[in-house]
Amino acid sequence: MNRTKPVVGLPTLTWLRAFEAAARTSSFSAAAAELNLTSGAIGYQIRALERHLGFALFERLPRGVRLTAMGVAYLPPVRKAFEELADSTIGLFGGDARAQITVHAPVSLAALWLAPHLPSFAAAHPSIDVRLCSVVWDNASPDESTDLEIRYGDGHWLGYRSERFLNQGILAVCSPTLRREANGETRGEAGSVALLARHPIHIMGYEDHWLSVQRELGLRDAGTPRGPTVDTSVAALELAANGMGCALAHRIFAAPYLRTGRLVTVIDREFRDRRSYFVVMPERARRVRREVESFRDWLLELAAAEIV
């Protein structure tokens, strides 16, 4: 075998690097900025790669670019090749290269639970930088730029594989002032139920929480009362802490407010939630990087500690 013979049909590394950056950012200009090149140079390298392969890899849009079907199919092996090359280089020659992972999580989970715990991950994995992106609504289709997502629901999302990691009870909470005023009118659980029924704060996407609490409290015919509506648990808890009404929130979200005394429980019991939080990744076969596996394992251990 002639060991000096080049691999036939292999594109140049610069073309592949331009392709991977443009695919990840959905923009030739963003890829150019990342690689310290001009947009024209990125465009030239992409066209050269497309001519070499005989297929179009991108659709040119008025703003940005989008992968074609062949581009979507070609991206995973290209990314895998780069990752394996980087792993082998570090493994053989060492170095202090840092890795970055991108994590998407619901706003409330990211702000009230995940972010406060991230310092412990950073201490255990000092060479891994976490890019935490807060989202209100889930992406309809898999996002190639995201390494790992946390989603709330039943665990079934088209195009994704999911692993359940956290289920939380629901607490009804309000400000201490509102609770004292209610106790002054009617004491006991009857007064608490009446307070919750009169002053609910609704959260879009969590309407089933109110219906579930209604059923457990025997308020089946009460209907859905009026009250302010927000799109995140963080906003609902802040409204409740400022005396606007009663919020239904997962225990891990309400816990910081309960510890500081900004909120108190309306009813001293938890309500069951049929849905859970899941660790979610694209279903399409793709090599999971070691740093992503480390974060997932840490996340599962952290969630296990919340089970009481």
N, C-alpha and C positions, 0 to 999 in steps of 0.2 A: 504493500500500500504506500502510495506517495503521500507522506504526511504534510507536505507543503502545498498540496493541491487545495485551492479554496472550495468552500461549500457552494455548489451551484445554486443560483437563484436567490441567494441571501441578500436582502436589501442592506444599504449602508446604515450604520448606527445612527448617523445624524438624521436620516429620514425617519427612522423609527422613533427617535426621541421627539421629533417634531410632531409626529402622529399621536403619540401617547399624551403629550402635553395639550395638544389641541382637542383631543377627545375628552380629556379630563376637565378642561375649562370651557368647552363648547365655544371657543373663540380663538381665531388666529392671532389677534392682537394680544390677548392675555397670555397665550403660549409664547409669543415673541418676548413679552416683558419678563416672563419667568426664565427664559433661556438667554436673555440678553442679546436678542436678535431683532431685526425689523420684521414687520408683518409681511413685507414682500418676500423676505428670506424664508419665512415659515411657509408661505403659500407656494414658493418655488419647490421647497423640499417635499411638500405634500403632493404636488403635481408630479414630481419625479417618482415618488413612491407609487402613485396611482398608475403612471405609465408603466412602471416596472412590473406591477402586479396584473395590469390589464383590467382593473376594476376601479370604479369610483368609491372612495371611502367616506366622503362627506357630501352632504347637501349644503350648498351655499345659500344662506338665508339673508334677508335684509339686515338682520342683526345677529351676528354669530353664525355658527355652523351646527349641523346635526349629523350624526353618524348614519350612514346607509346600513342596510341589512348586512352587507359584507364587512363594513367597518365595525359593526357590533360584534360580528363573529371573530374578527381578527384581533380586536383589542385584548381579550383575556390572554391568549398565548404571548402577545407582545409584552404585556404587563408582567406576566409570570416569568418571562425570560429576563427582564430587567431586575425583578426581585431576586431571582435565583443568582444572577450575576453579582448583585450587591451583597447577598448573604455569603456567597463563596469568597468574595474579595475580603470582607470583614473577617470571615472565619479563618482564612489563610494568612492574611497580612495584618490583621488587627486594625486599630484605628478608633477614633472617638466619634465616628459618625452618629448623628442623632436620627431617630426615626420619628415620623409624625403619623398619627391616625386621626381620622375624622369621624366623629360620633354625633348622630342626630338624636335628640330626645325631646319629649314634650316639655313645654316651657316650665310648668310647675315642678315636674320631676327634676329637670335640670337645675332650677334655681334653688329649690327648697331641700333637695335630698342629694343629688349627684354632686353638684359643685362643692358643698361643704365637705364631702368625703374625698374629693380629688387630691388634696395634699397627701393623703396616705398612699395613693397610687404613685404619685410623683416621687415620694420617698423610697418606695419599693422598686420603682423602675425609672431611675433618673435620666436614662438615655431616650425615653419615649415622651414626646410632646403630644398632648391631647388637644385637638381642635374641637371644642364642644359647640354645636349649633343647636339653638333652641327653635322648635317648630310648634305651631298651633295645630296645623292640619297635616296629615300624612301625605307623602307623595303617591300619586296614582301608580307610577311605574318605578322600577328600581333605578336608583341614582348611582352611576358608576363612580362618582367622586366620594361616596360615603362608604366607609369601611364597616360600620356597624350602626344599627338603629335600635332605639328602644321605642316600642309601640304599645298602646293600650287598646285592648279589644278582646276578641275571642280566639286569636291566634291564627286566623285564616286570612291571608292576603295573597292575591294572585301574583305570582312571580317571585315570591319570597319563601324562605324557610324560617321557621320561628321556634324559639325555645322559651317556654314559660319560666320566669324567674321570680316574680313577685306578685303576691295577691294581698290586698290590704282591706281591713275593715273600714267602714265609713263612720265618721263622727259628725254629729250635729253640734255646731259651735256658734257662740255669739259673744258680744262684749260683756264684761262684768256688769257694766251699768244696766244694759238691757235685761240681763238675767235678774238683777236685783229688783228692777221695776216690775218684772213679771211675777216674782215671788211675792211682791207686795200686793198684787191683785189676787192671785190664786196659787197656793203652795202645792207642793207635791208634783207627781208626774203629770197629773191632769193639767196643771198650769204650764208645765214645760211643753207638753204637746200642743197646747193652745198657742203658746208663744211661737213655736216652730211653724204652725199652720198659718198664723197671721203675718209673719214677717220672713218669708223665704227669699233667698237670693239664688237665682237660677244660673246654671252654667251650661252653655251650649255644648251639645255632645254628651252631656251627662244627665239628660232628662230622666233616664231610667233610675237614677239614684233616688229622686224624689218619689217616683212611683213605688219603688221598693220599700222606702221608709213608710209611705202611706199605708201599704198593705200590712207591714209589721205592726204599725200602731193602730190598726183598725180604722183607718180613715179612707176606706175604699170609695165612698161616695162624695169625698170632699172636692174632687176635681183638682185642677192645677191652679192655685191661687196666683194673683198678680204679685209682681215684685220685680226688682231690677234684674237684668240679665247681662252676664259677662261671658267672655270666651275662654277664660282660664281660671283655675283654682286659686292662683295667686291673687288675681283681682277680686275674687269672691271673698277670700280670707281678709284682704285689706278692707273691703267694704264692711265686713262683719266686725272687724277690730275697731272700726270707726263708728259703730253703732247703727249701721244701715239695716241690719237684719240678721238672719241666721243662715249660715252656710253649711252645706254638706260637703265634706272633704275627706280624703284618705288620711288615715292616722299619721303617716309619715309627713304629710304636708301640714297638718294642724299642730304637730308636736312642738315645733319651735315657738309658735304663738302661745301654746299652753304653758310651756316652760317659763316664758317671760311674763305671763299673766295678762297679755293683751287679749286673749280669748279664754273662755271657759266653756265647758260642755253644757249644752242645753239639756240633754238627757244622758244620764250616766250609763250608757250602753253603746255597743258597736253594732252596726248593721252590715250584713253580709253583702259583698259585691260579687256578682257572677262573672265579671270580666277581670282580666289580670294584665300585668305588664310583661312584655315579651322581648327577648333579644332577637333581633331580626336581621337577616342578611339576604342578599339576592340568591334566588334559587339556582340560577344558572351556574354550572360548575366553574369554580374559580379557586385557585390556591389561596388559602387564608394565611396571611403573614403572621410570623411568630409574635410580633408586637400586638396584633389584633387579638390573637388567642390569649395573650397575657392579660389584656384588658377584659376580655369576656370572662376568663376564669376569676379575675378579681371581682368583677361585677356580680357573678353568681355567689361568691363567698360573702360579699357585702349584703346581698339580698337575704341569704340564709340567716344572717345575724338578726334580721328584722322579724323573723318568724318567732312569735311568742305564744 
